């Protein structure tokens, strides 16, 4: 079951992180050849934007999985194209058990 902690998200450290960041900076500049910014701007606007896009795709997939498993309900208002997600109260005990199981698995 996907978790709020980002299960499936690869944690990057050391050389992998540095080379990935360098790649993302070059990729951004290739897409925006006129761009220039400070260190802070690159972090906040270039790299954060890319990370948000990646995380958005992962969250969308996780929500779809949770809806398919019946753990979340997807609702849409009248004339509203935006989905809203809420817990399936009928499965709340099962959800709590899954959370406990995952926490005990990752803590020990």
HUVEN-V437023 format. One record per backbone hydrogen bond with DSSP energy under -0.5 kcal/mol. NH is the residue of the N-H (numbers start at 1). CO is the residue of the C=O. If there is no record, write none. Layout:
<<NH CO> <NH CO>>
This chain:
<<6 3> <7 3> <9 6> <10 8> <16 13> <17 13> <18 14> <19 15> <20 16> <21 17> <22 18> <23 19> <24 20> <25 21> <26 22> <27 23> <28 24> <29 25> <30 26> <31 27> <32 28> <35 32> <42 38> <43 39> <44 40> <45 41> <46 41> <46 42> <47 42> <48 43> <49 45> <50 46> <51 47> <52 48> <53 49> <54 50> <55 51> <56 52> <57 53> <58 54> <59 55> <60 56> <61 57> <62 58> <63 59> <64 60> <65 61> <66 62> <67 63> <68 64> <69 65> <70 67> <71 66> <72 66> <73 86> <75 73> <75 84> <77 82> <80 77> <81 79> <84 75> <86 73> <88 71> <89 87> <91 88> <92 89> <95 91> <96 92> <97 93> <98 94> <99 95> <100 96> <101 97> <102 98> <103 99> <104 100> <105 101> <106 102> <107 103> <108 104>>
